[in-house]
Amino acid sequence: MNRTLLAQLEKKIGKLRTPFYAYDPQWIASQADKLLEALPKQARAGVRYAVKANSNLSILKIISNKKIGADVVSGGELEKALAAGFASDRIVFSGVGKTRDELEYAIQQNIDSIQIESVSELHQILELARRKSAHPARNTPIKSPINAPISVGLRLNPNLKVDTHKHIHTSDRFSKFGMDAPAFKESLQILAREPKLKLKGLSAHIGSQITDLRSFSMLFDWMRETAKQAEAQSGLELSYVSVGGGLGVSYRENEKPPTLKQYGAALSKAFKQCPWNLYLEPGRILVAPAGVLVSRVVQQKVQNRKPILVLDAGMNDLMRPALYGAHHQIESLRHSNVTRTELKKFKVVGPVCESTDVFSGNMALPSDMQVGDIVLIHNAGAYGFSMASQYNLRTLPAEYFIEDNSLRLVRRPGVISDLWKDEISL
Ligand SMILES: Cc1ncc(COP(=O)(O)O)c(C=O)c1O
């Protein structure tokens, strides 16, 4: 995020309770426009935003206003996407462990496609298709006509090696995601003879934070050929192929992911004559650079001669560093001109009682950093708040939009009474 945007708000930020997330809504809107602009013109291409990246209602509304659809992975995400205005015929439902309850709800809402990840899930949907019972637990209107076939997709595991962190690599043969070749074959055979289900498309998501365009080109070629073969072998006609998300952002200065234009050009090349709608399911690239986590230094210490800054934000607020050693650049808000400031390497940690609660082991920050200073943890708009928890009984952070030189609350900070409000004291 543009630092000057926040520097102008320094006084206001100083008065707020930290930690909190701040987002630049204009950046998100313009990034969505750029992505749509970069899509291949010859294909009927559409975007399904991966809601898991950031599911703040106000952010979902910005994205749904762009006529972008949603990729959801739980009943909760599906309900929230609908509440945010995503049209049900632009929603796809992925996920390796959808419950029966979630499947029933998705069927009732008549979404674009339930992206099936296993033969057992296919059988379950088939059974539901035969019954098409009313859902007893929810009072939302049922949109699906009783006799219409249920639209499904198959999420495939292409078994491609991708250069990214192993915890966000989803497409090797040991991964739990998607269908392998035998499951795919069996599913096609079932779908070819089953009038109650309509196979609309195939999808694959090979992993996240991918910065090498060759990985995507490999996937695009694989997807095109697999879709052609599937149509030829099954006699079924697909209406879409989805190449998932995964395009990376620049968390470090030397990290140079493909631009949206380069990514779009690779898609154009692979899908020159595309008989199908072409979907993408990006999350990170639409929101990561738009967000910062704002935090205060609450303690300072020196351990084994290493200066340590202890923040009031922890792994419960931003889990990525603890979960996969992810890097987030950290800056001091008070020091507007770091080129004229003497820098020192600090270990920057959170307050949570876990050794992995470390934002950086070696972050260059002004040498006169002190308790009370505010720091900006950059590129925190994706997989930040959406992964936050109340671990150590810490309240959830607030979320703000930066608008017209002010901060507008889009989610209230958690309060202590939230922490055990659902418990039944015996
Ligand atoms: C099925 C699916 N699609 C899309 C995405 C979005 O990935 P990214 O945020 O890397 O674009 C994910 C992320 O895990 C996913 O599981």
The ligand as an SDF file (V2000), in Angstrom:
LIG
                    3D

 16 16  0  0  0  0  0  0  0  0999 V2000
   -9.7700  -23.7400   -5.1340 C   0  0  0  0  0  0  0  0  0  0  0  0
   -9.0220  -22.4690   -4.9520 C   0  0  0  0  0  0  0  0  0  0  0  0
   -9.1500  -21.5080   -5.8790 N   0  0  0  0  0  0  0  0  0  0  0  0
   -8.5080  -20.3210   -5.7350 C   0  0  0  0  0  0  0  0  0  0  0  0
   -7.6860  -20.0530   -4.6640 C   0  0  0  0  0  0  0  0  0  0  0  0
   -7.0430  -18.7030   -4.5670 C   0  0  0  0  0  0  0  0  0  0  0  0
   -5.6730  -18.7260   -4.5850 O   0  0  0  0  0  0  0  0  0  0  0  0
   -4.8320  -17.3760   -4.6010 P   0  0  0  0  0  0  0  0  0  0  0  0
   -5.2500  -16.5470   -3.4570 O   0  0  0  0  0  0  0  0  0  0  0  0
   -3.4360  -17.8270   -4.4940 O   0  0  0  0  0  0  0  0  0  0  0  0
   -5.1100  -16.6890   -5.9130 O   0  0  0  0  0  0  0  0  0  0  0  0
   -7.4950  -21.0380   -3.7030 C   0  0  0  0  0  0  0  0  0  0  0  0
   -6.5920  -20.7960   -2.5610 C   0  0  0  0  0  0  0  0  0  0  0  0
   -6.2420  -21.5980   -1.7620 O   0  0  0  0  0  0  0  0  0  0  0  0
   -8.1910  -22.2730   -3.8400 C   0  0  0  0  0  0  0  0  0  0  0  0
   -8.0730  -23.2490   -2.9170 O   0  0  0  0  0  0  0  0  0  0  0  0
  1  2  1  0
  2  3  1  0
  2 15  2  0
  3  4  2  0
  4  5  1  0
  5  6  1  0
  5 12  2  0
  6  7  1  0
  7  8  1  0
  8  9  2  0
  8 10  1  0
  8 11  1  0
 12 13  1  0
 12 15  1  0
 13 14  2  0
 15 16  1  0
M  END
$$$$
